[in-house]
Amino acid sequence: MQNVIDSTVDILDQLQEFIVGLDPETYQQGSKPLFDSTIGQHLRHILDIYHALIRDIHNPLIDYDIRQRGIPLETDQNEGIFALNAIRQWLTTLTPADLERPVSISSEVDIAEQRCATFQSSFGRELLFASTHAIHHLALMATLAKVLGCQVNSQYGVAPTTASYLRSLEQQPCAQ
């Protein structure tokens, strides 16, 4: 289970490196019609998932529908960095027992009307979900940054299985 925590820290480090490398205007800028959301708004959305885990760590129900839209970290890059650091610090407090704890998760499931579903899971599985969700949004954020003219590390937003595949290609001997 420690590998889930360690990989989550790695993903947050990658996110922070990306955010720190942006200028404040890029952090706040959208690129309509391609992107309705800014990089800061994507970061806030990523952090909503982690905040649900933090908020409900001792609660048997994790509610992913509690969101904090329109908050300063959507437009203030330093707020985003501060929030990433706080989540990274929280991760260091987790124990194997925390990750193994059974939980229920609740989330809206319908775009036509308000309907929710509840599922059984474990806290560790939900931490893994938060990490893969972060990778997905980092890929979107990196794409937006490229559209806005930024140079972006090609490793940002690459899924773990894709990274493993790419490493395997590097280890294959050249054909003679």
C-alpha positions in Angstrom: 0.0 0.0 0.0 2.9 2.3 0.5 3.5 2.3 -3.2 0.1 4.0 -3.7 1.1 6.8 -1.4 4.6 7.1 -3.0 3.1 7.2 -6.5 0.6 9.8 -5.4 3.4 12.0 -4.0 5.2 11.6 -7.4 2.1 12.7 -9.3 1.6 15.7 -7.0 5.3 16.6 -7.4 4.8 16.4 -11.2 1.8 18.7 -10.9 3.7 21.1 -8.7 6.6 21.2 -11.1 4.2 21.9 -14.0 2.4 24.7 -12.1 5.6 26.4 -10.9 6.9 26.4 -14.5 3.9 28.5 -15.7 3.7 32.3 -15.6 0.7 33.6 -13.7 -1.2 34.7 -16.8 -1.0 31.2 -18.4 -2.3 29.7 -15.1 -5.4 31.8 -15.4 -5.9 31.8 -19.2 -8.3 29.7 -21.1 -8.2 29.0 -24.8 -11.8 29.1 -26.1 -13.2 27.4 -28.1 -10.8 24.5 -27.4 -10.9 24.7 -23.6 -13.6 26.2 -21.5 -11.6 25.7 -18.3 -8.3 27.3 -17.3 -5.3 25.4 -15.9 -6.1 26.8 -12.4 -9.7 25.5 -12.7 -8.4 22.1 -13.7 -6.1 22.1 -10.6 -9.0 23.1 -8.4 -11.0 20.2 -9.8 -8.1 17.8 -9.1 -7.8 19.0 -5.6 -11.6 18.7 -5.0 -11.1 14.9 -5.1 -8.2 14.9 -2.7 -10.1 17.3 -0.4 -13.0 14.9 -0.3 -10.6 12.2 0.9 -9.0 14.5 3.5 -12.4 15.8 4.7 -13.9 12.3 5.0 -10.8 10.3 6.1 -12.6 9.1 9.3 -16.1 9.1 7.7 -17.5 5.9 6.3 -18.9 7.9 3.3 -16.8 9.9 0.9 -18.8 12.5 -1.0 -17.2 13.6 -4.2 -19.9 16.1 -5.0 -18.8 18.7 -2.5 -16.8 21.1 -4.7 -15.4 24.6 -4.0 -15.8 26.4 -7.3 -14.7 30.0 -7.8 -12.0 29.9 -5.0 -8.7 31.9 -5.1 -6.6 28.9 -6.2 -8.4 28.9 -9.6 -6.7 32.2 -10.4 -3.8 32.5 -7.9 -0.9 30.2 -8.8 0.6 30.5 -5.3 -2.7 29.3 -3.7 -2.5 26.2 -6.0 1.1 25.5 -5.0 0.2 25.9 -1.3 -2.7 23.5 -1.7 -0.6 20.9 -3.4 2.0 21.1 -0.6 -0.7 20.7 2.0 -2.0 17.5 0.3 1.5 16.2 -0.1 2.0 16.7 3.7 -1.3 15.0 4.5 -0.2 12.0 2.4 2.8 11.4 4.7 0.4 10.9 7.6 -1.5 8.0 6.0 -1.0 4.5 7.3 -1.6 1.1 5.8 -4.7 0.8 8.0 -6.1 4.0 6.5 -5.7 2.7 3.0 -7.3 -0.7 3.8 -10.3 0.9 5.5 -13.6 0.1 3.8 -15.6 3.2 2.6 -18.6 4.0 0.6 -18.4 6.6 -2.1 -21.2 8.9 -3.3 -21.3 10.8 -6.5 -23.7 12.3 -9.0 -24.1 10.0 -12.0 -26.6 11.7 -14.4 -26.2 14.9 -16.5 -29.9 15.2 -17.2 -31.1 15.4 -13.6 -29.6 15.2 -10.1 -29.2 11.5 -9.3 -26.5 9.9 -7.1 -25.1 6.5 -6.7 -23.2 5.0 -3.8 -20.6 2.2 -4.1 -18.4 0.2 -1.7 -14.7 0.7 -2.0 -11.6 1.1 0.2 -9.8 4.3 1.1 -6.7 3.1 -0.8 -8.7 2.4 -3.9 -10.1 6.0 -3.7 -6.6 7.4 -3.3 -5.6 5.5 -6.4 -8.6 7.0 -8.2 -7.6 10.5 -7.1 -4.1 9.9 -8.6 -5.3 8.6 -11.9 -7.8 11.4 -12.1 -4.9 13.9 -11.4 -2.9 12.3 -14.2 -5.8 12.7 -16.7 -6.3 16.3 -15.8 -2.5 17.0 -15.9 -2.6 15.7 -19.5 -5.4 18.2 -20.3 -3.5 21.0 -18.5 -0.3 20.2 -20.4 -2.2 20.3 -23.7 -3.8 23.7 -22.8 -0.3 25.0 -21.9 1.0 23.8 -25.3 -1.9 25.6 -27.1 -1.0 28.7 -25.1 2.6 28.5 -26.4 4.4 26.9 -23.4 7.1 24.3 -23.6 5.9 21.3 -21.6 7.7 18.2 -20.3 6.5 15.2 -22.4 6.1 13.1 -19.2 3.3 15.3 -17.8 0.0 13.4 -17.9 1.4 10.0 -18.9 -0.4 7.1 -17.4 1.7 4.6 -15.3 1.0 1.8 -17.8 2.1 4.0 -20.7 5.2 5.0 -18.9 6.0 1.3 -18.3 5.4 0.5 -21.9 7.7 3.3 -23.0 10.4 2.2 -20.7 10.1 -1.4 -22.1 10.7 0.0 -25.6 13.9 1.7 -24.4 15.1 -1.6 -23.0 14.6 -3.7 -26.1 17.7 -4.5 -28.1 17.9 -2.9 -31.5 17.0 -5.2 -34.5 20.1 -6.2 -36.5 
